[in-house]
Amino acid sequence: MSIEENNAYILGTETAELHRLGLQHQVWASEAIKGWELAGFTAGHTLLDMGCGPGFCTTELAYITGTKGHVIGVDKSEYFIRFLKQVTEQFSLNISPQCADFDTMVLPESQLDGVYSRWAFAWVPNPEEIIAKLHKGLKIGGTVVTHEYFDWSTLQTVPHLPGLAKAIAGALQSLRDQNGAIDIGRNLPMYFESNGFEIVSTRPLTKMATPKEFTWNWPKSFFTIYFPKLVESGYLTTQEVTTALNEFEKLESAPGATIFCPTMREVIARKL
């Protein structure tokens, strides 16, 4: 199934990407839950899932906040918001899906207990303006939990394979050329402190995998979906993509094969 949208994700919103996002969520779900626990998200809270996609985290947050709580899920993809609405209705959850970008999203003033965002700030050109908007929506003492890339360039394989490495470099360049900052996790503490927040905690989030581990499928799914799109955008040739994917297939059976994934950072900030 192919979905064409004016606000499509960089990886698209087709069914294959929906499934990839589900796989990705399983890889990172335990880290998300730990972040929510550190932030004190609990029953009865009103929470915002900013950049919710199809709502994998939104749904889990709705079970945490319970029947007396409420979760707002904001995403710019109409396809993903429709998906979240279906899940919301099917399971009778207290979720308000909202199709909007972060500049136009509508938030209640001083009513949010918390905000969660994962790979959301990296795609906006005005992160400080968005943080100021969150500040207005949060109660005093409300917390924001962010999971963003700190250094995407740490993505590498052992053994090193030149064709695959070239494709990874092309992917990184395409991400750097987007209207945002792919390594936004470096600067978020500064941005939060400049906009009325205190930093509660930060922690590095890293993943390393071998072919027999489930986490291996996270970069594998990314390579499979995204490398061909780099031909369309001119970052790679068809032959370079073929070479990279062939080398990745060989990597899966290579002795000692390992992937070190892009380094992430969790930042938890509290409204003063």
N, C-alpha and C positions, 0 to 999 in steps of 0.2 A: 504494500500500500504506500503510495507516495502522496505527501501532503505539501502543497505549495502555499506559503504564507508570506505576507509582507514582512512580518517580524520573525521569520524563521531563525532557529538556532544555527550557530556556525556548523554544527553537525547535522542539522536538519531536524524534522519532526516526524519522519516516516516511522512505520511500525518497527523496523530494525533498530532505530534509535531509541524508541520507547523501551524495547527489550534491553538494549545496552544500558539505559539509565536504571532499569530495575536491577541488572547485574551489578552495576556500579554502586547502587545503594546498599546491596547486600555486603559488598566489600567494606563499605565505610559506615554501616549502621551502628556498630558497637562504639565507634568514636563519636558519632552524633549523640547517642544515648548518654555517653559519659559527659559530653559537653552540656547537655540539658540538665543532668544531675548536678554538675558543678554550678550551674546557673540557678538552680533551685526551681526549675519548672515543675509545676505540680497541679493537682486537681483544683478546678475552679478558676484557673488563670485564663486570661485573654492573651493569646499569642499570635504573632505574625510569622508566617513562613514566607520569606521574601525571595522570589525566584524559585517558586515551588515546583516548577515543571509539572509532571503528571501527578504529583502529590504523594510520593512514597513517604516522605518525612511528615507531610501535613497530616496524613492519616494516622501515623503513630503518635503525633503530638495531640491529635483529637482524643485518642484513647487515654493519654496522660491527663489532659485537662478535664475529661469526663463530661457528664451530663450538665454540670453547672458551669463548665468552662466554654471557651469559644476559640476557634482558630481561623485566622484569615489567611488564605493562600493566594498570593499575587504572582502572576506570570504573564508575559507578553504573548505567549503562544495560545491562540484560540483553540487549537487542537488539544493541547495539554489541559487547558481549563475545562473543556468539554469532558475530557476523560475524568478529571477530578470531580466534576459535578455528578457524573454517573456513579462514581464510587461513593460520594457523599450521600446520594439518595438511596443507593443499594443498602448501605450499612447504617442509615439514619444517624449520621454523625453531625456534630455542631461545627460545621465548616462553612465559611463564606468564600467561595472561589471568586476571584476578581481578575479579569483580563485587563491588564494595564502594564505600562512600563513604570519604572520606579519614580519618574518625574511626575506622572499623572495619577499614581495610585492614591486612593482615598483612605486615610487612616483616621480613627477616632482620636481626638485630642486628649492627651494625658490619661489614656485608659488602658494602654498595653502594659502587661506585666513582663513581657519578654519578646524577643525577636530572634529568629534563627535564619541564617543565610549560609548557603554552601555554593561556592563558585558563582556568586552573584555580583559582587563588587568588581570582579575582574573585567566585566563587560561594559562598565559605564564610564563615561568620560568625566563625570562630576561626583566622585565618591563623597567628598565632604558635604556637598549639598544634600545628598541622600542621607548621610548620617545626621545632619541637622534636622531633616524631616523626621527621622526616627526619634530624635530627641523630643520633638514636639508631641509625638504620639505616645511616648512612654510615660508611665507614672514615675515619680521620684523614687529611685531605688530599683527601677526596672532594668533588666539586663539584656544585652545583645550577645549572642554567640555567633561567631563567624568562623568558617572553615574555608580558607583560600590558599592558593599556591604561594609559596615563599620562594621557590627556585625550581621552575619547570625544567631547567636545563640539566637537572640531576638524572633525568630519564636516560638510562643507558643499559647495555646488556653485556653479559659475560658468557661466552667469548664475544669480542667486538667483531661485528660484521659490517663492512664498509657500505654496502648498499642499503642495509637497514638503518645504519647511522645517518646516511644522507637523507633518507626519508624522514627520520625523526627531526633532523635539523630543519628540513623544509616545513614540517608541521609547526615547530617552534617559531620559525620566522612568520608563518601565517598568523599565529596567535599574537605575536608581538605587533603585527600590523593592524590588529583590530582596534576599534575605538574604545580603548581602555588600557589597563596594565595587567598583563597576565600574572605578574609576581606581586600583586597588590598586597599580599600578606605581609610584606616587608614594612609597609607604611601605615597600615591600619591603626596600630597603637597611637601613633602621632596624630592621625586624623581624628580619632576618638577624643583624645585629650584636648585637642584644639576646639572641640565642639561640645564641651560640657559633660564629658564622661571621665570616669576614673577606670584604669585598667585593673580588673580583678585578677586575671591570670592569663598567661600565654603558655602554649606547649607545642613542641614540634610533632607533626604527624607524618610518619614514614611507613612505606610498604615496600617489602622486597619479596620476590616470589620465585619459585622454581616451577617447572612444568606440571608437576603433580599436585600443586597447591591451587585452591580455587582462585586466589587473588591473581594468578597468572592470566586468567580470562579477562581481567579488567583492561590491561594494556592491549591484549590480543584483540578484543572487540573494538577498541579505539583504532588500532592500526587498520583493521579490516574495513571499517566504515569510513574513516577519515582520509587515509592515503589516496583512494580514488578521487575524492573531492578536490585534492590538491592538484590534480590534472586539470580539472575544470577551472580552477583559479590561477593556474600557471606556475605553481610552485614546484611541481614535479612533472616529468614526462610519463607517458604510459609505460614505457620500458623501465623507467626507474621505479615505478610502483610495483611492476611485476617482479623485478629483481628483489625489492625489499620484502615483499610477501613470500617469495620463494626462500629467501634467506631466513625469514622468521620461521617458516615451516621446518627448515633444517635445524634452527636453534632449538626447537622443541624436543629434538632427539639428541642434542649434543651433550656430551658428558659435562657435568657441572654447570649447565645452563642456568642463568640467573637474570632476572630483570630487577633493577632498582628503579622504583617509580618516582615521579616528580614529588619534591618535598613540599608538604603542606604545613600550615600553621593555624592553630586555634587561637583566637583572641576573644576573651570575655570582658566586656566593658559594662559599667554600671552608670546610670544617669545620676548625676549629683543633685 
